[in-house]
Amino acid sequence: MSARFTARETPLEGLFVVSRKTMSDERGFLSRLFCEADLAAFGWQGHLAQLNETGTLRKGTVRGMHFQRPPHAEIKLVTCTRGRILDVAVDIRQHSPTFLRHFAVELSEDNACSLLIPKGFAHGFQALTDDVRMIYAHSEPYAASSEGGLNPEDPALGIDWPLPVVNLSPRDGSHALLSQDYRGVAA
Ligand SMILES: Cc1cn([C@H]2C[C@H](O)[C@@H](COP(=O)(O)OP(=O)(O)O[C@H]3O[C@H](C)C(=O)[C@H](O)[C@H]3O)O2)c(=O)[nH]c1=O
């Protein structure tokens, strides 16, 4: 177990809530947001391929549910550095015993937690405050040709967003609802 990170399992195998140890002194603080070696204990594999920041202006905005298909399936470490969000990961691994089940956790600038999301999950979040900032560590580069998405308001996912959903992007809102024969992705 790393001195800088601890993690707790979730009901979805391979999905972890990671807590960061913040170093503080009279000047302020230092927080390690990512470390390949430390996070390998919780399933991170390979190098940091891409680091993204997103800003979300309005409370209630939902972004997601995004994933990348093989061969560009990715591990993601999702961190909120400003404001507060409800972060959600949906298990879409073919044959998973928790297929289509989701896990939700509040991430915020104050709780020093991140969600470590393995391959085979769709990810999304709702901003619970205005002016949210997120940092995404990706194990694979962005591959538009491999992008997939689920409709965050799909009853098959059963996600109970705490606020009325606003500002869904045309793309996110246009994903067809899942049919009975949806089988997920190879993971
Ligand atoms: C991920 C990515 C996207 N893009 C382009 C694609 C679109 O033209 C534009 C916005 O992307 P999109 O609306 O698909 O993504 P977000 O809603 O910002 O997605 C973010 O939030 C959700 C919840 C996630 O899980 C994604 O991993 C994270 O990227 O940026 C890039 O140019 N590079 C990239 O690495």
The ligand as an SDF file (V2000), in Angstrom:
LIG
                    3D

 35 37  0  0  0  0  0  0  0  0999 V2000
  -11.6940   12.8280  -24.4080 C   0  0  0  0  0  0  0  0  0  0  0  0
  -11.2730   13.7610  -25.4990 C   0  0  0  0  0  0  0  0  0  0  0  0
  -12.1900   14.4410  -26.2410 C   0  0  0  0  0  0  0  0  0  0  0  0
  -11.7430   15.2710  -27.2390 N   0  0  0  0  0  0  0  0  0  0  0  0
  -12.7210   16.0510  -27.9940 C   0  0  0  0  0  0  0  0  0  0  0  0
  -13.9530   15.3120  -28.4840 C   0  0  0  0  0  0  0  0  0  0  0  0
  -15.0040   16.3750  -28.4740 C   0  0  0  0  0  0  0  0  0  0  0  0
  -14.9450   17.0710  -29.7020 O   0  0  0  0  0  0  0  0  0  0  0  0
  -14.5740   17.3330  -27.3660 C   0  0  0  0  0  0  0  0  0  0  0  0
  -15.3800   17.1370  -26.0920 C   0  0  0  0  0  0  0  0  0  0  0  0
  -15.3390   15.8170  -25.8390 O   0  0  0  0  0  0  0  0  0  0  0  0
  -16.5850   15.0670  -25.2280 P   0  0  0  0  0  0  0  0  0  0  0  0
  -17.7870   15.9080  -25.2790 O   0  0  0  0  0  0  0  0  0  0  0  0
  -16.6250   13.6850  -25.7840 O   0  0  0  0  0  0  0  0  0  0  0  0
  -16.1020   14.8440  -23.8340 O   0  0  0  0  0  0  0  0  0  0  0  0
  -16.3720   15.3090  -22.4110 P   0  0  0  0  0  0  0  0  0  0  0  0
  -17.8030   15.4090  -22.0900 O   0  0  0  0  0  0  0  0  0  0  0  0
  -15.5270   16.4780  -22.1710 O   0  0  0  0  0  0  0  0  0  0  0  0
  -15.7630   13.9940  -21.7580 O   0  0  0  0  0  0  0  0  0  0  0  0
  -15.1110   14.0820  -20.5450 C   0  0  0  0  0  0  0  0  0  0  0  0
  -16.0450   13.7760  -19.5590 O   0  0  0  0  0  0  0  0  0  0  0  0
  -16.5590   12.4520  -19.6500 C   0  0  0  0  0  0  0  0  0  0  0  0
  -17.4830   12.2330  -18.4800 C   0  0  0  0  0  0  0  0  0  0  0  0
  -15.4930   11.4190  -19.7770 C   0  0  0  0  0  0  0  0  0  0  0  0
  -15.5310   10.3370  -19.1710 O   0  0  0  0  0  0  0  0  0  0  0  0
  -14.4210   11.7140  -20.7310 C   0  0  0  0  0  0  0  0  0  0  0  0
  -13.2970   10.8390  -20.5970 O   0  0  0  0  0  0  0  0  0  0  0  0
  -13.9510   13.1220  -20.5780 C   0  0  0  0  0  0  0  0  0  0  0  0
  -13.1340   13.4500  -21.6860 O   0  0  0  0  0  0  0  0  0  0  0  0
  -13.2100   17.0380  -27.0980 O   0  0  0  0  0  0  0  0  0  0  0  0
  -10.4130   15.4360  -27.5220 C   0  0  0  0  0  0  0  0  0  0  0  0
  -10.0480   16.1970  -28.4340 O   0  0  0  0  0  0  0  0  0  0  0  0
   -9.4940   14.7570  -26.8020 N   0  0  0  0  0  0  0  0  0  0  0  0
   -9.8610   13.9190  -25.7940 C   0  0  0  0  0  0  0  0  0  0  0  0
   -8.9850   13.3220  -25.1510 O   0  0  0  0  0  0  0  0  0  0  0  0
  1  2  1  0
  2  3  2  0
  2 34  1  0
  3  4  1  0
  4  5  1  0
  4 31  1  0
  5  6  1  0
  5 30  1  0
  6  7  1  0
  7  8  1  0
  7  9  1  0
  9 10  1  0
  9 30  1  0
 10 11  1  0
 11 12  1  0
 12 13  2  0
 12 14  1  0
 12 15  1  0
 15 16  1  0
 16 17  2  0
 16 18  1  0
 16 19  1  0
 19 20  1  0
 20 21  1  0
 20 28  1  0
 21 22  1  0
 22 23  1  0
 22 24  1  0
 24 25  2  0
 24 26  1  0
 26 27  1  0
 26 28  1  0
 28 29  1  0
 31 32  2  0
 31 33  1  0
 33 34  1  0
 34 35  2  0
M  END
$$$$
